[in-house]
Amino acid sequence: MGKERPTTKQIAEAIARRAGNEELTRILVDELPGSELASLLLHVMRERGRSVTWADALRLVERNGLVRADTADARVLTELDARAFAAAEGFDAVELSPVAPFGVNALTGIDQNNVLTATRGTEVLADPTIAMALECASRRKRDGRTGVVRLAASHRLIRMQPFDDPGFSRHFRLFALVTAGRDTGDERFEQEALREQLAVWLALLADLRAAGWDIPDVRIELSDTRVMRALLTSAGVPLESLRGHVSPMKFDEELKRRGLKLPGAVTEPLKVLDGELRRLGERMERLRTGVLEPLATRFPGTEGRFDFSRLHGVNYYEGPTVHVVLCHPDGRELPVGDGGFTTWTQSLLNDRKERLLTGALGTEFLYRVFRPGPL
């Protein structure tokens, strides 16, 4: 096993010791005003930039996929975007800025080391739904909160984690939807928002299939973070032990370590969520009759069920969550869409009645796996 790489904290502490001031990191983090830190970083990078040559730039492109052009056919991706926006005709189409306010991804639980941090109080956008939530909050603050804000955007993202598969890029395109409104009682808003967004994804997939794309059968999987937390608590798993976990593999490792098996795929939630969990089961039953059944009627052949083993997003979402899964004929089950309700607009507007559904479909993943032959 190779030697572990030092953390960014350890590197910073070592630099401070070399500079003869072990308080240097603390001063930069806690005492230096943001404007002065930005000026310092701008000066350092400007001076370093003077020594960069064209040969240096070319070497970086050749060895670092983060700055290399994507191999996807831009014409096909543009056509795919056009089809996605057509499917989302009831949503306002927005063009997002490539940067977001510094630290906004960290507010949602994303580690800052997984974000490309910039200067001047910004960072490169790592999740379009965060920027769209900010736009929703701004509109609702300006225009009033009686209506519903629906936004759609296509955006190329950067993720700092490298991919193992050489066929995939560290920058990629997603198509995202957000729906912002107010609680209308009995989770009616949640049901309507889920139906609307899932109808967009299903309409897009049906359109691509009709256009010759190799889109296989579709399955919609609903879950709920409140259900998952209740199942974990009833099994004696302290929720604190799962704080900070984001990767599904990390959750699987934790459950295996504890010898815990969750219910998994469920079509009739009340058969699993009974007794003390019955109220949650009734909520899930309303999602079955109010979301899954109408979608199955509108889009014949679409399978719908609950996934009560889903821990991915349990620390990120709050309430109902959704996966869009494509069931490949070779047996692979490929999740291409993910979404759920968050509390972001509640925090932004200081109003617990606010509701926000966010979702995204991996349009570039669809291109890589399911696109037709040469057009």
Phi, psi and chi 1 to 4 in degrees:
 res  aa     phi    psi   chi1   chi2   chi3   chi4
   1 MET       -  131.6 -176.5  178.9  -66.4      -
   2 GLY   -71.9  163.8      -      -      -      -
   3 LYS   -68.2  136.7 -175.6  178.1  179.0 -178.1
   4 GLU   -68.6  139.6  -72.4 -171.1    5.7      -
   5 ARG   -73.0  142.7  -63.6  178.7   60.8 -176.3
   6 PRO   -66.2  150.6   23.2  -32.6      -      -
   7 THR   -76.3  164.8   65.1      -      -      -
   8 THR   -61.8  -33.2   52.9      -      -      -
   9 LYS   -64.6  -44.6  179.4 -179.1  178.9 -178.5
  10 GLN   -64.0  -40.0  -69.4  168.6  -25.3      -
  11 ILE   -63.0  -44.4  -66.8  171.3      -      -
  12 ALA   -62.6  -41.3      -      -      -      -
  13 GLU   -65.1  -38.0  -70.2  172.0  -15.2      -
  14 ALA   -65.6  -39.9      -      -      -      -
  15 ILE   -63.3  -42.2  -67.3  170.0      -      -
  16 ALA   -60.9  -40.5      -      -      -      -
  17 ARG   -65.8  -40.8  -73.4 -167.2  -62.8  -90.1
  18 ARG   -64.0  -32.3  -71.2 -154.2  -52.6  -89.7
  19 ALA   -79.1   -5.9      -      -      -      -
  20 GLY    80.4   16.2      -      -      -      -
  21 ASN  -141.8   97.2 -175.8   -7.8      -      -
  22 GLU   -69.2   -9.6  -63.8 -165.2    2.9      -
  23 GLU   -89.6   -0.8  -68.8  -71.9  -68.4      -
  24 LEU   -56.7  -47.7  179.6   60.0      -      -
  25 THR   -62.1  -43.9  -59.5      -      -      -
  26 ARG   -62.5  -39.7 -174.8 -170.8   61.5   77.5
  27 ILE   -63.3  -45.3  -68.1  169.9      -      -
  28 LEU   -64.1  -37.7  -68.8  173.2      -      -
  29 VAL   -79.1  -44.8  172.0      -      -      -
  30 ASP  -103.0  -28.4  -63.2  -29.7      -      -
  31 GLU  -108.9  -34.7  -65.3 -173.5    8.8      -
  32 LEU   -73.6  124.7 -163.1   64.3      -      -
  33 PRO   -58.1  149.9  -22.8   33.1      -      -
  34 GLY   -56.4  -39.6      -      -      -      -
  35 SER   -65.0  -37.5   59.6      -      -      -
  36 GLU   -72.4  -37.8  -67.6 -176.2   11.9      -
  37 LEU   -63.3  -41.6  177.6   61.0      -      -
  38 ALA   -61.7  -42.7      -      -      -      -
  39 SER   -62.8  -41.0  -63.1      -      -      -
  40 LEU   -61.1  -48.0  172.8   62.5      -      -
  41 LEU   -65.3  -39.8  -66.9  172.9      -      -
  42 LEU   -61.9  -42.1  -74.7  168.8      -      -
  43 HIS   -63.9  -46.2  173.1   72.2      -      -
  44 VAL   -60.2  -47.4  169.1      -      -      -
  45 MET   -70.0  -33.4  -60.0  -45.1  -68.4      -
  46 ARG   -64.8  -43.6 -178.8  178.0   63.2 -176.5
  47 GLU   -65.8  -41.5  -67.0  -56.4  -52.7      -
  48 ARG   -66.2  -35.5  -78.3 -179.1  170.0  -99.3
  49 GLY   -62.3  -25.6      -      -      -      -
  50 ARG   -63.7  -25.0  -63.7 -178.3 -165.9  -81.7
  51 SER   -94.3   -4.8   64.2      -      -      -
  52 VAL   -74.8  135.5  174.5      -      -      -
  53 THR  -110.2  166.9   67.1      -      -      -
  54 TRP   -60.4  -36.3  -75.4  108.3      -      -
  55 ALA   -64.3  -38.0      -      -      -      -
  56 ASP   -61.9  -44.0  -66.6  -28.5      -      -
  57 ALA   -63.0  -42.2      -      -      -      -
  58 LEU   -66.1  -40.7 -178.5   57.5      -      -
  59 ARG   -61.0  -39.2  -83.4 -166.0  -64.3  -89.4
  60 LEU   -66.0  -41.6 -174.7   62.0      -      -
  61 VAL   -61.3  -38.9  167.8      -      -      -
  62 GLU   -72.4  -25.9  -69.6  171.8  -20.6      -
  63 ARG  -111.9   -8.6   71.3  169.1 -173.1  -98.1
  64 ASN  -124.5  108.0 -171.4  -19.6      -      -
  65 GLY   -63.5  -15.9      -      -      -      -
  66 LEU   -63.4  -30.8 -162.0   62.5      -      -
  67 VAL  -111.7    6.4  -64.9      -      -      -
  68 ARG   -89.1  147.1 -152.1  163.1   35.8 -122.3
  69 ALA   -62.2  143.7      -      -      -      -
  70 ASP   -72.0  152.3 -167.4   73.5      -      -
  71 THR   -88.1   -3.9   58.2      -      -      -
  72 ALA   -68.6  149.6      -      -      -      -
  73 ASP   -76.6  112.1 -174.5  -32.2      -      -
  74 ALA   -61.3  -30.7      -      -      -      -
  75 ARG   -66.3  -40.5  -68.7 -176.2  179.2   88.2
  76 VAL   -68.4  -41.9  178.9      -      -      -
  77 LEU   -63.1  -37.9  -74.0 -178.9      -      -
  78 THR   -65.1  -41.4  -60.7      -      -      -
  79 GLU   -63.4  -40.0  179.0 -167.5  -13.0      -
  80 LEU   -63.1  -42.1  177.7   51.6      -      -
  81 ASP   -60.1  -42.9  -86.5  -10.4      -      -
  82 ALA   -61.2  -41.4      -      -      -      -
  83 ARG   -65.3  -38.8  -67.8  179.7 -178.4  -84.5
  84 ALA   -65.1  -44.5      -      -      -      -
  85 PHE   -65.4  -33.7  -80.7  114.7      -      -
  86 ALA   -65.8  -39.8      -      -      -      -
  87 ALA   -66.2  -29.6      -      -      -      -
  88 ALA   -99.6   40.9      -      -      -      -
  89 GLU   -62.0  -22.3   61.7  178.8  -11.3      -
  90 GLY   -84.7    2.6      -      -      -      -
  91 PHE  -112.0  141.8  -70.2   69.6      -      -
  92 ASP   -70.0  127.7  -68.8  -16.9      -      -
  93 ALA   -84.4  125.6      -      -      -      -
  94 VAL  -123.4  147.1  -67.1      -      -      -
  95 GLU  -105.1  114.3 -174.3   70.5   16.0      -
  96 LEU   -83.7  153.9  -60.1  175.6      -      -
  97 SER   -69.5  148.2  168.5      -      -      -
  98 PRO   -71.5  -11.1   22.8  -31.2      -      -
  99 VAL  -123.8  158.0  -65.9      -      -      -
 100 ALA  -127.6  165.1      -      -      -      -
 101 PRO   -58.5  138.9  -23.8   34.0      -      -
 102 PHE   -57.4  134.1  169.1   72.1      -      -
 103 GLY    88.6   -6.0      -      -      -      -
 104 VAL   -69.0  -32.6   72.8      -      -      -
 105 ASN   -68.9  -36.4  -73.4  -76.8      -      -
 106 ALA   -62.8  -31.1      -      -      -      -
 107 LEU   -61.5  -27.0  -71.8  171.7      -      -
 108 THR   -93.5    0.6   70.1      -      -      -
 109 GLY   102.4   -0.4      -      -      -      -
 110 ILE   -78.7  129.0  -62.0  174.6      -      -
 111 ASP   -63.2  132.6 -169.2  -56.4      -      -
 112 GLN   -59.4  -26.2 -165.0   65.4   33.7      -
 113 ASN   -69.7  -15.5  -75.9  -11.6      -      -
 114 ASN   -93.7    7.1  -67.7  -25.6      -      -
 115 VAL  -118.9  144.1  177.2      -      -      -
 116 LEU   -84.4   98.7 -174.0   57.7      -      -
 117 THR   -78.8  136.4  -56.3      -      -      -
 118 ALA  -111.2 -171.3      -      -      -      -
 119 THR  -104.0 -172.6   56.2      -      -      -
 120 ARG    57.1   36.1  -66.4 -173.6  170.3   94.7
 121 GLY    70.7   28.2      -      -      -      -
 122 THR  -132.9  167.4   61.2      -      -      -
 123 GLU  -146.2  152.3   58.5 -169.4   44.5      -
 124 VAL   -67.4  136.2  176.6      -      -      -
 125 LEU   -60.6  123.7 -167.7   60.0      -      -
 126 ALA  -105.2  -12.6      -      -      -      -
 127 ASP  -152.3  112.8 -178.3  -17.5      -      -
 128 PRO   -63.0  -29.0   23.3  -33.3      -      -
 129 THR   -67.0  -24.1   62.4      -      -      -
 130 ILE   -68.1  -47.7  -64.1  173.9      -      -
 131 ALA   -62.7  -36.2      -      -      -      -
 132 MET   -70.1  -33.9  -64.8  162.8   79.4      -
 133 ALA   -64.2  -40.3      -      -      -      -
 134 LEU   -62.7  -40.4  -69.6  166.9      -      -
 135 GLU   -65.8  -41.3  175.5   65.3   18.2      -
 136 CYS   -59.7  -46.6  -75.3      -      -      -
 137 ALA   -62.5  -40.9      -      -      -      -
 138 SER   -63.1  -43.9  178.0      -      -      -
 139 ARG   -66.0  -41.7  -68.5 -171.4 -177.1 -166.7
 140 ARG   -70.5  -32.0  -67.3  179.9   66.8   73.1
 141 LYS   -69.0  -36.8 -175.3  176.6 -179.7  179.9
 142 ARG   -81.9  -41.8 -179.6 -169.8   66.5 -144.0
 143 ASP  -103.5   -2.5  -58.1  -28.1      -      -
 144 GLY    98.6  165.1      -      -      -      -
 145 ARG  -116.6   23.1  -53.6 -178.5 -167.0  177.7
 146 THR   -84.4  -29.5   55.5      -      -      -
 147 GLY   -95.4 -165.2      -      -      -      -
 148 VAL  -121.4  135.0  176.3      -      -      -
 149 VAL  -102.6  124.8  177.8      -      -      -
 150 ARG  -123.5  121.8  -59.2  173.9  179.0   87.1
 151 LEU  -124.8  145.6  -57.4 -179.4      -      -
 152 ALA  -130.8  141.8      -      -      -      -
 153 ALA  -153.2  145.7      -      -      -      -
 154 SER  -110.5  132.8  177.1      -      -      -
 155 HIS  -149.1  142.5 -161.9   78.2      -      -
 156 ARG   -93.0  125.8  177.4  159.8  -69.1  -84.6
 157 LEU  -109.5  158.7  -53.1  176.4      -      -
 158 ILE  -118.5  130.3  -73.2  177.7      -      -
 159 ARG  -120.5  133.3  -66.5  -72.8  170.0   86.7
 160 MET   -77.0  -19.4  -61.7  -52.7  -65.6      -
 161 GLN   -71.6  131.9  -48.9   95.0  -51.0      -
 162 PRO   -72.9  149.8   25.2  -32.2      -      -
 163 PHE   -94.4  143.4  -72.6  101.6      -      -
 164 ASP   -75.1  -30.2  -65.8  -30.3      -      -
 165 ASP   -84.4  116.5 -170.8  -27.1      -      -
 166 PRO   -65.2  -15.0   23.5  -32.9      -      -
 167 GLY   -77.9   -7.8      -      -      -      -
 168 PHE  -114.0  148.5  -71.2   84.7      -      -
 169 SER  -103.0  155.4  170.5      -      -      -
 170 ARG   -78.7   -6.0  -69.8  171.3   68.9 -178.4
 171 HIS  -124.0  137.4   55.2   86.1      -      -
 172 PHE  -154.4  164.8   53.9   92.4      -      -
 173 ARG  -104.9  136.6 -174.3  164.8  -69.3  -80.4
 174 LEU  -124.2  154.2  -69.0  177.1      -      -
 175 PHE  -113.5  122.5 -169.6   84.0      -      -
 176 ALA  -119.8  148.9      -      -      -      -
 177 LEU  -128.5  144.1  -60.1  174.3      -      -
 178 VAL  -136.3  145.6  -62.2      -      -      -
 179 THR  -131.3  120.5  -51.6      -      -      -
 180 ALA  -119.9  133.2      -      -      -      -
 181 GLY  -162.9 -157.2      -      -      -      -
 182 ARG  -121.0  154.1  -70.6 -175.6   68.1   75.9
 183 ASP   -60.2  127.0  176.6   26.0      -      -
 184 THR  -112.6   10.3   53.8      -      -      -
 185 GLY    90.0  145.6      -      -      -      -
 186 ASP    55.0   23.8  -66.7  -32.9      -      -
 187 GLU    56.6   31.7  -60.9 -167.6  -21.8      -
 188 ARG   -65.9  -40.2  -71.4 -170.0  -61.1  -88.9
 189 PHE   -61.7  -43.3  174.9   83.2      -      -
 190 GLU   -59.8  -43.8  -73.8   82.3  -14.1      -
 191 GLN   -63.9  -45.9  -68.0  179.3   41.0      -
 192 GLU   -64.0  -42.9 -177.5  176.3   -7.5      -
 193 ALA   -64.0  -41.4      -      -      -      -
 194 LEU   -63.7  -45.1  -78.5  166.4      -      -
 195 ARG   -58.5  -45.0  -79.8 -162.9  -51.0  -88.2
 196 GLU   -63.3  -49.4  -73.7 -179.8  -11.8      -
 197 GLN   -67.9  -43.0  -71.6 -159.9   14.4      -
 198 LEU   -65.2  -33.1  -74.4  168.7      -      -
 199 ALA   -63.8  -35.0      -      -      -      -
 200 VAL   -64.0  -48.3  170.5      -      -      -
 201 TRP   -61.9  -43.8  -56.5  138.3      -      -
 202 LEU   -67.9  -38.0  -68.2  171.1      -      -
 203 ALA   -65.3  -41.0      -      -      -      -
 204 LEU   -63.5  -46.0  171.7   60.1      -      -
 205 LEU   -63.5  -38.8  -66.6  169.9      -      -
 206 ALA   -65.6  -39.5      -      -      -      -
 207 ASP   -64.2  -43.2 -179.5   46.2      -      -
 208 LEU   -64.2  -40.3  -68.4  173.9      -      -
 209 ARG   -61.7  -43.1 -173.7 -175.6  -67.4  117.2
 210 ALA   -66.0  -25.8      -      -      -      -
 211 ALA   -87.0    3.2      -      -      -      -
 212 GLY   102.5    1.4      -      -      -      -
 213 TRP   -72.1  151.2  -72.3   54.7      -      -
 214 ASP   -86.4   56.8  -60.5  -36.8      -      -
 215 ILE   -81.5  118.7  -57.3  -64.3      -      -
 216 PRO   -83.5 -167.0   30.1  -31.9      -      -
 217 ASP   -62.1  148.9  -67.1  -21.8      -      -
 218 VAL  -112.0  139.2 -174.2      -      -      -
 219 ARG  -127.0  133.4 -177.4  170.5   69.2 -122.2
 220 ILE  -100.2  125.4  -57.5  -60.3      -      -
 221 GLU  -117.1  117.7  -64.8  179.9  -13.5      -
 222 LEU  -100.4  150.0  -62.8 -177.7      -      -
 223 SER  -149.7 -170.0 -170.5      -      -      -
 224 ASP  -158.6  128.8 -166.4  -61.2      -      -
 225 THR   -63.4  -29.4   57.1      -      -      -
 226 ARG   -68.3  -37.2  -63.4  163.8  -64.4 -171.5
 227 VAL   -65.9  -46.6  169.8      -      -      -
 228 MET   -64.3  -39.8  -60.0  -43.9  -58.9      -
 229 ARG   -66.2  -38.2  -68.9  171.8 -166.3  148.8
 230 ALA   -65.7  -41.3      -      -      -      -
 231 LEU   -63.9  -40.5  -71.1  171.0      -      -
 232 LEU   -66.5  -44.0  -69.2  169.6      -      -
 233 THR   -63.1  -42.4  -59.5      -      -      -
 234 SER   -66.8  -23.3   64.2      -      -      -
 235 ALA   -90.0    2.4      -      -      -      -
 236 GLY    83.4   17.0      -      -      -      -
 237 VAL   -92.6  115.6  178.2      -      -      -
 238 PRO   -67.4  129.6   20.0  -27.1      -      -
 239 LEU   -62.1  -27.7  -63.6 -179.9      -      -
 240 GLU   -60.9  -26.8  -77.0  -60.5  -41.6      -
 241 SER   -70.1  -15.1   68.7      -      -      -
 242 LEU  -104.5    0.0  -61.8  176.9      -      -
 243 ARG   -61.1  136.6  -60.8  -69.7 -178.2 -156.8
 244 GLY    88.7  -15.5      -      -      -      -
 245 HIS   -73.6  132.1  -74.6   -9.9      -      -
 246 VAL  -121.7  -44.6  177.0      -      -      -
 247 SER   -69.3  134.9  165.1      -      -      -
 248 PRO   -57.1  -33.1  -23.1   32.4      -      -
 249 MET   -63.9  -36.6  -70.3 -176.5  -67.0      -
 250 LYS   -65.2  -40.4  -69.0  -67.9 -174.5 -177.4
 251 PHE   -63.3  -44.9  -74.9  120.1      -      -
 252 ASP   -59.3  -41.5  -68.6  -17.3      -      -
 253 GLU   -63.0  -40.9  -69.4  169.6    7.3      -
 254 GLU   -65.7  -42.9 -176.4   73.9   19.9      -
 255 LEU   -67.3  -39.8  -64.7 -178.6      -      -
 256 LYS   -64.0  -39.4 -172.9  178.6  -66.6 -176.4
 257 ARG   -61.6  -33.8 -173.8  178.7   70.4   81.1
 258 ARG   -92.3   -3.3  -66.6  175.7  175.3  -84.7
 259 GLY    67.1   33.2      -      -      -      -
 260 LEU  -105.8  132.3  176.0   61.3      -      -
 261 LYS  -117.8  123.7 -175.5  173.4  176.7   60.3
 262 LEU   -88.3  164.0  -67.3  169.3      -      -
 263 PRO   -59.6  -33.8  -26.2   34.3      -      -
 264 GLY    80.9 -141.5      -      -      -      -
 265 ALA   -71.6  131.1      -      -      -      -
 266 VAL  -139.4  134.9  171.8      -      -      -
 267 THR  -104.8  -26.1   55.0      -      -      -
 268 GLU  -122.3   94.2  -61.5 -179.0   57.5      -
 269 PRO   -60.1  -31.5   16.7  -28.7      -      -
 270 LEU   -68.7  -16.7  -76.4  173.2      -      -
 271 LYS   -76.3  -17.5  -71.9 -172.6  175.6 -179.2
 272 VAL  -107.2  -39.9  174.7      -      -      -
 273 LEU  -101.2   86.5  -57.6  173.4      -      -
 274 ASP  -127.3 -179.4 -153.8   -9.2      -      -
 275 GLY    63.0 -125.7      -      -      -      -
 276 GLU   -65.5  -20.4  -65.5 -179.5   -3.4      -
 277 LEU   -98.1   10.4  -57.3 -179.7      -      -
 278 ARG   -63.1  -38.3 -175.9  168.6 -177.6   82.4
 279 ARG   -61.7  -37.5  -71.3 -171.8   65.0 -175.8
 280 LEU   -67.0  -38.2  -72.4  171.8      -      -
 281 GLY   -61.8  -38.7      -      -      -      -
 282 GLU   -65.9  -36.7  -68.4  169.7  -12.2      -
 283 ARG   -61.3  -45.0  -80.8  177.4  164.9  170.2
 284 MET   -66.7  -34.4  -62.8  -56.4   98.2      -
 285 GLU   -63.8  -37.1 -177.3   65.0   18.6      -
 286 ARG   -66.2  -34.1  -72.9 -164.8  -69.1  -88.7
 287 LEU   -67.7  -35.6  -70.7 -179.0      -      -
 288 ARG   -63.5  -48.7 -176.0  179.6   71.4   80.9
 289 THR   -79.6  -27.0   57.9      -      -      -
 290 GLY   -95.8  -15.6      -      -      -      -
 291 VAL  -124.7  -60.0  177.5      -      -      -
 292 LEU   -66.4  -45.3  -65.8  179.2      -      -
 293 GLU   -65.5  -46.8  -71.4 -175.4   -6.4      -
 294 PRO   -61.5  -36.4  -22.9   32.8      -      -
 295 LEU   -68.5  -38.0  -71.7  172.3      -      -
 296 ALA   -64.6  -34.0      -      -      -      -
 297 THR   -70.3  -42.1  -60.4      -      -      -
 298 ARG   -74.9  -33.1 -178.0  175.7  171.6 -175.2
 299 PHE  -123.2   82.1  -60.8   93.6      -      -
 300 PRO   -55.7  141.2  -23.7   34.1      -      -
 301 GLY    93.4  -10.0      -      -      -      -
 302 THR   -79.5  125.7  -59.7      -      -      -
 303 GLU   -87.8  143.1 -179.9 -172.0   -0.4      -
 304 GLY  -134.7  135.9      -      -      -      -
 305 ARG  -159.3  176.3   71.8 -174.2 -167.7 -169.3
 306 PHE  -104.2  147.8  -66.7   87.3      -      -
 307 ASP  -118.3   98.0  178.8    9.2      -      -
 308 PHE   -95.3   27.3  -69.0  153.5      -      -
 309 SER  -116.9   -0.4   64.0      -      -      -
 310 ARG   -74.4  111.0  173.2 -178.3  168.3  146.6
 311 LEU  -106.7  -14.0  -68.5  176.3      -      -
 312 HIS   -60.7  123.7  177.0   52.7      -      -
 313 GLY    90.4    1.8      -      -      -      -
 314 VAL   -65.9  -24.1   73.7      -      -      -
 315 ASN   -98.7    4.5  -64.4  -34.2      -      -
 316 TYR  -116.6  -45.9 -173.6   83.5      -      -
 317 TYR   -93.3  168.9  -64.5  117.4      -      -
 318 GLU  -142.7  100.5 -176.9   61.1   41.9      -
 319 GLY   111.7 -150.5      -      -      -      -
 320 PRO   -61.2  142.8  -24.5   35.1      -      -
 321 THR  -130.4  163.9   61.5      -      -      -
 322 VAL  -145.5  143.9   61.2      -      -      -
 323 HIS  -121.8  138.5  -99.8  151.6      -      -
 324 VAL  -106.4  118.2  179.4      -      -      -
 325 VAL  -118.0  132.6  179.6      -      -      -
 326 LEU  -100.5  126.2  -65.1 -175.0      -      -
 327 CYS   -96.6   95.2  -53.6      -      -      -
 328 HIS   -67.5  143.2 -158.8  -80.4      -      -
 329 PRO   -57.4  -24.5  -26.0   34.5      -      -
 330 ASP   -81.4    5.9   65.7    8.7      -      -
 331 GLY   100.3  -14.0      -      -      -      -
 332 ARG   -70.9  141.7  -71.7  179.5  -64.7  164.0
 333 GLU  -113.4  111.8  -64.1 -170.5  -14.8      -
 334 LEU  -110.6  108.7  -56.7  172.7      -      -
 335 PRO   -72.5  119.0   22.7  -27.4      -      -
 336 VAL  -111.5  -12.9  -63.5      -      -      -
 337 GLY  -139.1  147.2      -      -      -      -
 338 ASP  -146.3  146.6 -178.4   80.2      -      -
 339 GLY  -170.9  176.8      -      -      -      -
 340 GLY   170.9  172.1      -      -      -      -
 341 PHE   -84.4  142.5  -76.6   85.4      -      -
 342 THR  -127.6  170.3   75.4      -      -      -
 343 THR  -102.3   16.9   58.5      -      -      -
 344 TRP   -62.0  -47.2  -59.0  -17.1      -      -
 345 THR   -71.4  -26.2   48.3      -      -      -
 346 GLN   -60.7  -43.7  -68.1 -177.5   24.6      -
 347 SER   -71.0  -41.6  -61.4      -      -      -
 348 LEU   -65.8  -35.9  -73.0  163.9      -      -
 349 LEU  -105.9    1.6  -62.7  171.0      -      -
 350 ASN    52.7   51.0 -167.0   27.9      -      -
 351 ASP  -147.7  110.3 -173.1  -17.6      -      -
 352 ARG   -70.9  -10.7  -69.0  177.3   60.2   83.3
 353 LYS   -83.2  -11.0  -71.7  -71.4 -172.6  179.7
 354 GLU   -70.0  144.5  -73.1  -68.4  -47.7      -
 355 ARG  -129.8  142.3  -63.2  -68.6 -178.4  -94.2
 356 LEU  -143.5  120.5  179.7   73.8      -      -
 357 LEU  -105.3  125.9  174.3   61.4      -      -
 358 THR  -117.1  146.7   69.1      -      -      -
 359 GLY  -159.5  153.1      -      -      -      -
 360 ALA  -147.7  144.5      -      -      -      -
 361 LEU  -115.4  133.8 -164.8   73.6      -      -
 362 GLY   -77.5   83.1      -      -      -      -
 363 THR   -65.4  -36.1   43.4      -      -      -
 364 GLU   -70.0  -32.6 -173.3  155.0  -24.2      -
 365 PHE   -64.0  -42.3 -178.4   80.8      -      -
 366 LEU   -57.2  -43.5  -70.5  175.7      -      -
 367 TYR   -60.1  -45.2  167.4   89.4      -      -
 368 ARG   -65.8  -36.2  -61.2  -75.5  179.7 -168.2
 369 VAL  -103.0  -35.1 -179.5      -      -      -
 370 PHE  -120.6    3.4  -60.0  108.6      -      -
 371 ARG   -66.9  153.0   73.6 -177.5 -175.3  -83.4
 372 PRO   -73.7  178.6   26.5  -33.2      -      -
 373 GLY   -67.1 -173.4      -      -      -      -
 374 PRO   -51.6  133.1  -25.2   33.7      -      -
 375 LEU   -87.2      -  -62.0  178.2      -      -
